[in-house]
């Protein structure tokens, strides 16, 4: 859905940034619905075993796929929301000029890790497609399907890091170091409170 304007007060964001964020937000929602579906599958299998005397025999495989896919699809949206766990007690005590460059260094390190994971995941999915590999369950699911969706989450994370990095460098070049700090630092309780107030204000009466 639509997001409120950034608190940096810097106007419209670059089109590429908005597109990647829009995709990331919807991927995050899709990950959430995948976990809901996973819960329903497990609940049905438990009830079927207890009350009907049979099992789907594919619950472990399906829920495993949904768990892995949901994990990667949620990475980019979580990055945009600054909701990944960070330990930056010392960073926040440094002067602004140092904080900004450390934020950018952390983003670059994330790009390396995400790129490595994305490359491996895409390669695995392509190998499964070439070999026609399937899982060992009764469904005989082509592995390229869950592996491809899983890899897609890593690719989206790479795009998110690139979009955020490009935006941050543009802010820095324009002399808006404080905006870079606000957009890349960990969330604070003030951010949580402000987001709650904005959500209440947007709620239809």
C-alpha positions in Angstrom: 0.0 0.0 0.0 0.9 3.7 -0.1 3.5 4.9 2.3 3.6 8.2 4.1 6.1 10.8 3.0 9.6 10.4 4.3 10.4 12.2 7.5 13.5 13.7 5.9 11.3 16.2 4.2 13.2 15.9 1.0 10.2 15.6 -1.4 9.7 12.8 -4.0 12.0 9.9 -4.0 13.7 8.6 -7.2 11.4 6.5 -9.4 13.6 3.4 -9.1 13.6 3.7 -5.3 9.8 3.9 -5.2 9.5 0.9 -7.6 11.8 -1.3 -5.6 10.1 -0.3 -2.4 6.6 -1.0 -3.8 7.7 -4.5 -4.9 9.4 -5.0 -1.5 6.3 -4.0 0.4 4.1 -6.4 -1.5 6.7 -9.2 -1.2 6.7 -8.6 2.5 2.9 -8.9 2.6 3.1 -12.1 0.5 5.6 -13.5 3.0 3.1 -12.8 5.8 0.3 -14.6 3.9 2.6 -17.5 3.3 3.1 -17.9 7.0 -0.7 -17.8 7.5 -1.0 -20.5 4.8 1.7 -22.5 6.6 -0.3 -22.4 9.8 -3.4 -23.5 8.1 -1.6 -26.5 6.5 -0.2 -27.6 9.8 -3.5 -27.2 11.6 -5.3 -29.2 8.9 -2.8 -32.0 9.1 -3.0 -32.2 12.9 -6.8 -32.3 12.7 -6.8 -34.8 9.9 -4.5 -37.2 11.9 -6.5 -36.9 15.1 -10.1 -36.9 13.7 -9.9 -38.5 10.2 -7.1 -40.9 10.6 -4.9 -39.7 7.6 -2.1 -37.4 6.9 -1.3 -35.2 3.8 2.2 -36.7 3.8 3.5 -33.4 2.3 3.1 -31.0 5.2 6.8 -31.0 6.1 7.8 -30.2 2.5 5.2 -27.5 1.9 5.7 -25.7 5.2 9.5 -25.9 4.7 9.1 -24.2 1.3 6.8 -21.5 2.7 9.1 -20.8 5.6 12.2 -20.4 3.4 10.4 -18.4 0.7 8.8 -16.1 3.3 12.1 -15.5 5.0 13.8 -14.2 1.8 10.7 -12.4 0.4 10.6 -10.4 3.7 14.2 -9.3 3.7 13.9 -6.3 1.3 10.8 -4.9 2.9 12.3 -5.3 6.4 15.4 -3.4 5.2 13.3 -0.5 3.9 11.5 -0.4 7.2 14.9 -0.4 9.1 13.6 -3.4 11.1 16.6 -5.7 10.9 18.3 -6.2 14.2 21.3 -4.0 14.6 23.8 -3.5 17.5 25.0 0.1 17.0 25.3 1.5 20.5 28.8 2.8 19.8 27.9 4.0 16.3 25.2 6.3 17.7 27.7 8.0 20.0 30.0 9.0 17.1 29.8 12.3 15.3 27.5 12.6 12.3 30.2 12.5 9.7 31.5 9.2 11.0 28.1 7.7 11.5 27.1 8.3 7.9 30.2 6.5 6.5 29.7 3.6 8.9 26.1 3.3 7.8 27.3 3.2 4.1 30.0 0.7 5.0 27.4 -1.6 6.7 25.2 -1.2 3.6 28.1 -2.2 1.3 28.8 -5.3 3.5 25.2 -6.3 3.2 25.4 -5.9 -0.5 28.3 -8.4 -0.6 26.5 -10.9 1.6 23.2 -10.6 -0.3 25.0 -10.8 -3.7 26.8 -14.0 -2.6 23.6 -15.6 -1.3 21.6 -14.4 -4.4 24.2 -15.8 -6.8 24.2 -19.2 -5.0 20.4 -19.4 -4.8 19.9 -18.5 -8.5 22.6 -21.0 -9.5 20.9 -23.7 -7.4 17.5 -23.0 -9.0 19.0 -23.0 -12.5 20.7 -26.4 -11.8 17.4 -27.9 -10.6 15.6 -26.6 -13.7 18.3 -28.1 -16.0 18.1 -31.5 -14.2 14.4 -31.5 -13.8 14.8 -32.2 -10.1 11.8 -32.9 -7.9 11.4 -33.4 -4.2 10.9 -36.8 -2.6 7.3 -36.2 -1.3 4.2 -37.5 -2.9 3.7 -34.2 -4.7 7.0 -34.5 -6.6 7.2 -30.8 -6.7 9.7 -29.4 -9.3 12.4 -28.0 -7.1 12.9 -25.0 -9.4 9.6 -23.5 -8.2 10.3 -23.2 -4.5 14.0 -22.6 -5.1 13.3 -19.9 -7.7 10.9 -18.0 -5.4 13.5 -18.4 -2.6 16.2 -17.0 -4.9 13.9 -14.2 -5.9 13.9 -12.9 -2.4 17.7 -12.6 -2.3 17.6 -10.9 -5.7 15.0 -8.4 -4.4 17.2 -7.7 -1.4 20.2 -6.9 -3.7 18.0 -4.5 -5.6 16.8 -2.9 -2.3 20.4 -2.4 -1.1 21.3 -0.8 -4.4 18.3 1.5 -4.4 18.9 2.6 -0.8 22.6 3.0 -1.4 22.1 5.1 -4.5 19.5 7.3 -2.7 21.9 7.7 0.3 24.8 8.7 -1.9 22.6 11.2 -3.7 21.6 12.7 -0.4 25.2 12.8 0.8 26.3 14.5 -2.4 23.6 17.1 -1.9 24.9 17.8 1.6 22.0 16.0 3.4 24.0 13.9 5.8 21.3 14.0 8.5 18.9 12.5 6.0 21.3 9.7 5.3 21.7 9.1 9.1 17.9 9.1 9.6 17.2 6.7 6.7 20.0 4.2 7.5 20.1 4.2 11.3 18.3 1.7 13.5 14.7 2.4 14.5 14.2 4.2 17.8 11.2 4.2 20.1 10.4 7.7 18.7 10.2 6.2 15.2 7.8 3.5 16.5 5.6 6.0 18.2 5.5 8.3 15.2 4.6 5.4 12.9 1.8 4.4 15.2 0.4 8.0 15.3 0.6 8.2 11.5 -1.2 4.8 11.2 -4.0 6.1 13.5 -4.3 9.3 11.6 -4.7 7.4 8.3 -7.3 5.0 9.7 -10.8 5.8 8.3 -13.2 7.1 10.9 
